[in-house]
Amino acid sequence: MRGILSMIFLLIFMVFPAAAEEKLKPWQIKALQLLKQEKKVLDAWWRMPSRNILFIAMRPDGTRKDGFAEYVCMLLADTGAPKGKLKIVEVHDPATFQAYKEHTGSGSSMGMAACR
């Protein structure tokens, strides 16, 4: 099931490439500020702000990061994210995160959550 979801997200990214000029909403800015204060978070980036897709970089430690992605869903709610709107959180290792940011590659996530 997780593989199918990853393939769907990958197809979405290929069909709807990220637009660097997309303006962040105030709650998205606040979420980034809070995430970057987390000790385990190396970086965070709204991959597709208009579609509420958030990427997070963390060091791999051999465990899935789905629980952390769920925690981020709660953090997004606390920052004023619109209720009922889909928000996707993906956690990646630093190399995969950077490849996505530079539009030079892809990879699987270490954790994922979809929240409303």
C-alpha positions as CSV (number, residue, x, y, z in Angstrom):
1,M,0.0,0.0,0.0
2,R,2.8,2.4,0.9
3,G,4.5,1.7,-2.4
4,I,1.3,2.6,-4.3
5,L,1.0,5.9,-2.4
6,S,4.6,6.8,-3.1
7,M,4.0,6.1,-6.8
8,I,0.9,8.4,-6.8
9,F,2.8,11.2,-5.1
10,L,5.6,10.8,-7.6
11,L,3.2,11.1,-10.5
12,I,1.7,14.2,-9.0
13,F,5.1,15.8,-8.7
14,M,5.9,14.9,-12.3
15,V,2.6,16.3,-13.6
16,F,2.5,19.4,-11.4
17,P,6.2,20.6,-11.0
18,A,6.9,22.9,-8.1
19,A,6.8,26.6,-8.8
20,A,9.6,28.5,-7.0
21,E,7.6,31.7,-7.2
22,E,4.6,30.4,-5.3
23,K,3.9,32.7,-2.3
24,L,3.6,31.1,1.1
25,K,0.6,31.7,3.3
26,P,1.3,33.0,6.8
27,W,0.5,29.6,8.4
28,Q,3.0,28.0,6.0
29,I,5.7,30.4,7.0
30,K,5.0,29.9,10.7
31,A,5.1,26.1,10.2
32,L,8.5,26.3,8.6
33,Q,9.8,28.5,11.4
34,L,8.6,26.0,14.0
35,L,9.9,22.9,12.1
36,K,13.3,24.4,11.7
37,Q,13.5,24.8,15.5
38,E,13.0,21.0,16.0
39,K,16.4,19.4,16.9
40,K,16.0,16.4,14.5
41,V,14.9,18.5,11.5
42,L,17.7,19.4,9.2
43,D,15.6,21.4,6.8
44,A,12.0,21.9,5.6
45,W,10.5,23.2,2.4
46,W,7.1,23.6,0.9
47,R,7.6,21.5,-2.3
48,M,4.2,22.7,-3.6
49,P,2.8,25.4,-1.5
50,S,-0.5,25.8,-3.4
51,R,-1.1,22.1,-2.9
52,N,0.1,22.1,0.8
53,I,2.9,19.5,0.2
54,L,5.7,19.8,2.8
55,F,9.0,18.1,2.6
56,I,11.2,17.6,5.7
57,A,14.9,16.5,5.8
58,M,16.0,14.3,8.8
59,R,18.9,12.0,9.3
60,P,18.0,8.4,8.8
61,D,18.3,6.2,11.8
62,G,16.7,3.0,10.4
63,T,13.2,3.8,11.6
64,R,10.2,5.0,9.8
65,K,9.2,8.6,10.4
66,D,5.5,8.3,9.9
67,G,4.9,9.2,13.6
68,F,6.9,12.4,13.2
69,A,4.9,13.2,10.0
70,E,1.7,12.8,12.0
71,Y,3.1,15.1,14.7
72,V,3.8,17.7,11.9
73,C,0.1,17.4,10.9
74,M,-0.8,18.5,14.5
75,L,1.7,21.3,14.3
76,L,0.2,22.5,11.0
77,A,-3.3,22.6,12.6
78,D,-1.8,24.7,15.5
79,T,-0.3,27.2,13.0
80,G,-3.7,27.9,11.4
81,A,-3.7,25.6,8.5
82,P,-7.1,25.5,6.9
83,K,-9.2,22.6,8.3
84,G,-10.6,20.2,5.8
85,K,-7.9,20.9,3.2
86,L,-5.5,18.1,2.4
87,K,-1.9,18.6,3.6
88,I,0.8,16.1,2.7
89,V,3.9,15.7,4.8
90,E,6.9,13.7,3.6
91,V,10.1,13.0,5.5
92,H,13.3,12.4,3.5
93,D,17.0,11.7,4.1
94,P,19.1,14.8,3.4
95,A,20.4,13.6,0.0
96,T,16.9,12.8,-1.3
97,F,15.5,16.0,0.1
98,Q,18.3,18.0,-1.7
99,A,17.7,16.1,-5.0
100,Y,14.0,17.1,-4.9
101,K,14.9,20.7,-4.0
102,E,17.3,20.9,-7.0
103,H,14.8,19.1,-9.3
104,T,17.6,16.6,-10.1
105,G,16.2,13.4,-8.7
106,S,13.7,11.5,-6.6
107,G,13.6,8.9,-3.9
108,S,11.4,7.2,-1.4
109,S,10.3,8.8,1.8
110,M,11.3,7.7,5.3
111,G,7.9,8.8,6.5
112,M,4.6,10.2,5.3
113,A,1.3,11.6,6.5
114,A,-1.8,13.0,4.9
115,C,-3.9,15.3,7.1
116,R,-6.9,17.5,6.8
